[in-house]
């Protein structure tokens, strides 16, 4: 069960992009547990179908799977249209889909890497938000949109080149969307994560463990101890933040970037 707070999302329909693993799956599960209808999305059709079937058992709402590559505008359009058809209207959009380009100097990055990173991490958030936003206005929905960003978007130091740049863009996108959408009754916010125990983080930890002749768990524990709170984030931590931003308790919160990182952004 996600967190201890009680929310009522019965009758609410949500799209969560990139939601078969990690943070996205936890967010989709949180909405499903609180009786929302949820559209699950990822590129792999079999993973989407399996995730939707599993999450459909959690609450009173309906969970559907809509596969699609968020780097492709046609797939973004299909996702939004299919969710509206399934639920009649969409009340919540969580833009979570992202890619993590290889770490390294921007001196060695190429234009194809730039284009793909920006297409998934930034353009898809913009396009999903505008398509869903237009639907919300037409349907008279007081909508909620949450973009998933990262503390790399705040940093002026360190690496994470293309990934960091894309998250800086997501932060700016969030503020501008929030300004333009607020007058239509649509609240746009973001959550900013630090090191969260997900498939991607474990993949990075495994590479280090193999090089340094240690274990993945030892690497993860070390990363957790480096945070002021002394542990890594959990996908459920982020899901709790998303639920809050999409709830009535956050009715006066707009254009905010909620940092969910155990204090990692303070270092």
N, C-alpha and C positions, 0 to 999 in steps of 0.2 A: 504494500500500500504506500502511495506517495505521501510523505509528510504526515502531519497530524491535523492540519487545517481542514475545515469542512466547507466545501463549495458546492453550489447547485448549478450544474450545467445541463440539466435536463431540458431538452428542446433546442439546445444549441448545436450547431453544425460547424465543425472545424476541419480545415485542411492543414496537414502537417507535412511539409516536404522533407525528403530524406529521412524517412521514419521507420526503417526496418532494423536499424542498429543504434546503439549509443544514445546520445541525447535525444535525437528525434523520436526513437522508439519510446523512450521514457516519457516524453511529452505526450505522444499519442496515447500511451497507456494511462497517463494521468487523466486526460480528458475522458477516455473510455470508462475508467473507474468511477468518474463522477457523472456518468450517464449521458455524456454528449454523444452525438453522431460524429464519426471521425472518418476522414478520407486519408488513408495511408498511401505513401508514395515512395518509390525508389526506381532505379533503372531496371532491376532484375525482376521479371514477372513472377517467377516462382517464389522469391523471397517476399514480394509484396502480398501474394495470395496467402502464404503461410502466416505472415505477421497479422494480416487482417483477420484471419480465422481465429488466431490465438487471442487477439485483443477483443474480438467480438464477444468473448465469454466473460469479460470483466464487469460489464455494467448493463444498464437497461437500454442504452442507445444502440445504434447500428454502426458497424465498422465495415467500410468497403476499401478494397485495394485498387489503386489506379496507377499502373506503372508508367514511367516516363522519365526521360533524361532532361533535367532542368537546364542543360546547356542548349537545348533545342526549343526555340520559340513555339513551334507547332505542338510540342509535347506539353509545354506550359499551358497553351490554350486548351488542349484536350483535357488536362487535369482539372482546370477550373470549370470548364463546361460540364464535365462528367460529374463533378461534385455537386454542382447546382442541380443537374438532372436528378441525382440520387436523393438529394435532401430538400429540394425546392429552393432553398436559400442557404447562403454561407454566412455565418456570423463571425467566425474567427479564422485568421490565417496566421500560421507560424512558418516563417521562411527559415528553414534549418539546413536545407541541402547545401553541401559545400565540398570542395576538393582541397587537398593539401599538396601543392606542388613540391617537388623535391627541394630539400634544403640546400643552400649554396649561395654563392655570391651572385648578385644581380649582373655582374660582368659576364657570367656564363649563361644567364637566362636567355631564352629566345622568344620571338614574337608569338609562336604557337602556344607556348606555355602561358604567356601573358593573356592571350585571347581566351584560352580555355578557362583559366582561373577567374577572369573577370566575368565570363559568360555564366558560369555556375554560381560564383559567390556574390556577384553584384547584380548583373543584368537580370538574372532570374528573380531576384528579390524585387527589383523594380517592376518587372513585367507582371509577376504574380500580384503584387500589391495594386498596380493600376487596374488590372482586369477584375480582381476581386473588389477593389474599391468602387469601380463603376457599377458593378452588380449591387453592392451594398446601397449605393445612392439610389439606384433605380428601384430597389426593393424596399427602401425606407428602413434599412437596418442600421442600428447603432452598432457599428462594427468595431472589432479589435484586431489589430495587426501587430505581431511581434516578430522582429528580425533577430536572428541569432548572430552575434558578433563575437569578438575575442579581444582580450587585453592587448594582443599584439597590435591592434588598431590604435591604441593610445601611445605606444612606446616610441620614443625617439632614438632608442639604443638597441643594440643586438641585431640578430638576423631575422629570419622568417620573411625574407624579401617580398615575394609576390603575395604570399598569404597575408602578411601584415598589411601590405598596401590595400588588398581587397577589403580587409576589415576596417581600415580607416575610411574607405569609401562607403562601407555599410553604415558606419556611424553617421557620416554626412547625409547619406540617403535617408536614414531614419529621421533626422531633424527636419529635412525639407519635406518629406512625405507628411510628417506630423503637422507641420504648419499648414499645408494645403488641404489636408483631409479633415482637420479638426472642425472646421466650419460646417462640414457635412455630417458631423456626429460620429466620425470614425477616429478612434484613438490609436495612434501608432507609437510604439515604444520598441526598445530592444533589450536583450539580455547579453551581457558580455562575460564570457567564460575565461577561466584560466586553465590549469591542467586538470582535466576530468578523466577519470578511469574509463576509457572507451577502447574500442578495437584499434583506433588509430594511435592512441597514446601507447597502447601495449605493443603495437608494431614498432614504434620508435624505440621503446624500451628494450625490445628483443634485439634490435640491431646493436644497441650499446652493450647489452649483456653478452652477446656473442663476441664482441670485440674485446671486452674487459674481463672475460672469463668469470662472470658472475651470473646471477639469476635475474629474471624479469622482475620478480617480486622485490628483490633487493634494490633494483633501480627505481621502481615505483615508490618504494618506501622512502628512499633518499629524496626523491622529488617532493613527496608529501611533506617530509620534515623541513624542507626549505620554505614552506609556506608558513605565514604567521600562525595559522590555526593548527599547523602540524599534521595535516593530512591532505590527500588529493581530494578534488571534488568528485562527487558521484552524479551520474545522470539525473537522479532524483532531485538533487539540489537545484539543478537548473529547471527541471519541470515544475518544482514548487514556485519558482520565481515567475515562470510563464503563466501558471494558473492565477497567481495574484494579479498580474498585469491584465489578464483577461476577465477578471472578476469585477463585480460591482464595487468591491472594496477599493478599486483603483480608478474610480470614475473621474477623478480630477488629476490623474497622472497622464501626461501626454508629452511626447518628445523626450522621454527620459531614457537613459541607458543604465539599466540596473546591473551593477557589477556583482557577479556571483563567482568569486574566486578565492575565498578563504583568506583574503588580504594580499593575494599575490600581486595585485596591481599597485600595492603600496611599496614594493621593494624596488 
